[in-house]
Amino acid sequence: MEETASNILKKLPAILLIIFVLFLVVFSTWQLFHGNLEAAFSSLPFLLIVYLFVMRRRS
């Protein structure tokens, strides 16, 4: 199936959002293993904003 430019542009924000969330989870896990709780929990506000953004778009 051939993807057109408009289909790719529709999927791009979702792909970028998944990459961003994966980066935050990996960063938090890495900081927890190093014992840096402040840095590990600093990503929680970003994850909460992403969650609220996704849930708002679903409904």
C-alpha positions in Angstrom: 0.0 0.0 0.0 1.4 3.3 -1.1 1.3 6.1 1.5 0.6 9.6 0.3 2.1 12.7 1.9 -1.2 13.6 3.6 -1.3 10.2 5.3 2.2 10.5 6.5 1.5 14.0 7.8 -1.5 12.7 9.7 0.6 10.0 11.4 3.6 12.3 12.2 2.3 13.9 15.4 1.3 10.5 16.8 4.8 9.1 16.0 6.5 12.1 17.6 4.3 11.8 20.7 5.2 8.1 21.1 8.9 8.9 20.7 8.6 11.7 23.3 6.8 9.5 25.8 9.3 6.7 25.4 12.1 9.1 25.9 10.5 10.3 29.1 9.9 6.8 30.5 13.5 5.7 29.6 14.9 8.9 31.2 12.9 8.4 34.4 13.8 4.8 34.7 17.5 5.6 34.1 17.4 8.3 36.8 15.7 5.9 39.3 18.4 3.3 38.8 21.0 6.0 39.6 19.1 7.0 42.7 18.2 10.5 41.5 14.5 10.7 42.5 14.2 14.4 41.8 15.2 14.0 38.2 13.1 10.8 37.8 9.9 12.5 39.0 10.5 15.7 37.1 9.1 14.1 34.0 5.7 13.3 35.6 4.2 16.7 34.7 5.0 16.2 31.1 3.5 12.7 31.1 0.4 14.2 32.8 0.1 16.9 30.1 0.5 14.3 27.3 -2.2 12.1 29.0 -4.7 15.0 29.3 -4.0 16.0 25.7 -4.6 12.5 24.3 -7.7 11.9 26.4 -9.2 15.3 25.4 -8.7 14.5 21.7 -10.3 11.0 22.1 -13.6 12.4 23.5 
